[in-house]
Amino acid sequence: MPDKVNASWFRMATEYGLINDDREFLLSACYARYYETDDGDDDLAWVQVRLLDGWDFVASEVDMLRSGMAGLFTTRFVPEFTVASLDGRTMMNTTVWGNGTVSTIAIRAHDDSPQSER
């Protein structure tokens, strides 16, 4: 499963312009589970990251990317994360459904700029 999900995520990230030429993008990170806060705020932040050649979101087992929903029915690492392009035109979300399947959705802003003549 990890290889298939990771390959699909990377294909979509490339196809929909999530990753810039330096392989950078924004990752939504929730700090609430690391810093005990009782203010009701989710402590969400966008963090600029760079995808290195050897990096693998799905098999990384980075706790910030671990799905809380998947933890209800499995002990294996299942990722769940939201990312956005630096230009704000693309957002992607990888999520886990109640039946254990993982899916990724991409939202891309419509480009209203005129096409150049060739």
For each residue, the residues with C-beta under 8 A, 3 or more apart:
1: 4 5 58 102
2: 5 6 56 58 59
3: 6 7 58 59
4: 1 7 8
5: 1 2 8 9 58 79 94 102 104
6: 2 3 9 10 56 57 58 59
7: 3 4 10 11
8: 4 5 11 12 104
9: 5 6 12 13 57 58 92 94 104
10: 6 7 13 14
11: 7 8 14 15
12: 8 9 15 16 18 92 104 106
13: 9 10 16 18 19 25 83 92 106
14: 10 11 18 19
15: 11 12 106
16: 12 13 90 92 106 108
17: 85 87 89 90 108
18: 12 13 14 25 83 84 85 90 92 106
19: 13 14 23 24 25 51 85
20: 23 24 25 85 86 87
21:
22: 50
23: 19 20 50 51 52
24: 19 20 48 49 50 51 86
25: 13 18 19 20 48 49 51 83 84 85 86
26: 46 47 48 49 83 84 85 86
27: 46 47 48 49 81 82 83
28: 44 45 46 47 81 82 83 84
29: 44 45 46 47 64
30: 33 42 43 44 64
31: 34 35 43 44 45
32: 35 37 41 42 43
33: 30 63
34: 31
35: 31 32 43
36:
37: 32 41 43
38:
39:
40:
41: 32 37
42: 30 32
43: 30 31 32 35 37
44: 28 29 30 31
45: 28 29 31
46: 26 27 28 29 84
47: 26 27 28 29
48: 24 25 26 27 86
49: 24 25 26 27
50: 22 23 24
51: 19 23 24 25 55
52: 23 55
53:
54:
55: 51 52 60
56: 2 6 59 60
57: 6 9 60 62 65 79 81 94
58: 1 2 3 5 6 9 79
59: 2 3 6 56 77
60: 55 56 57 65 79
61: 66 77
62: 57 65 66
63: 33 66
64: 29 30
65: 57 60 62 79 80 81
66: 61 62 63 70 71 77 78 79 80
67: 70 71 78 79 80 95 96
68: 71 72 80
69: 72 80 95 96 97 98
70: 66 67 73 74 76 78 80 96 100
71: 66 67 68 74 75
72: 68 69
73: 70 100
74: 70 71 78 100
75: 71
76: 70
77: 59 61 66
78: 66 67 70 74 96 100 102
79: 5 57 58 60 65 66 67 94 102
80: 65 66 67 68 69 70 94 95 96
81: 27 28 57 65 93 94
82: 27 28 91 92 93 94
83: 13 18 25 26 27 28 91 92 93
84: 18 25 26 28 46 88 90 91 92
85: 17 18 19 20 25 26 88 89 90 91
86: 20 24 25 26 48
87: 17 20 90
88: 84 85 109
89: 17 85 108 109 111
90: 16 17 18 84 85 87 106 107 108 109
91: 82 83 84 85 106 107
92: 9 12 13 16 18 82 83 84 104 105 106 107
93: 81 82 83 104 105
94: 5 9 57 79 80 81 82 102 103 104
95: 67 69 80 102 103 104 105
96: 67 69 70 78 80 100 101 102
97: 69 100 101 102 103
98: 69
99:
100: 70 73 74 78 96 97
101: 96 97
102: 1 5 78 79 94 95 96 97
103: 94 95 97
104: 5 8 9 12 92 93 94 95
105: 92 93 95
106: 12 13 15 16 18 90 91 92
107: 90 91 92
108: 16 17 89 90
109: 88 89 90
110:
111: 89
112:
113:
114:
115:
116:
117:
118:
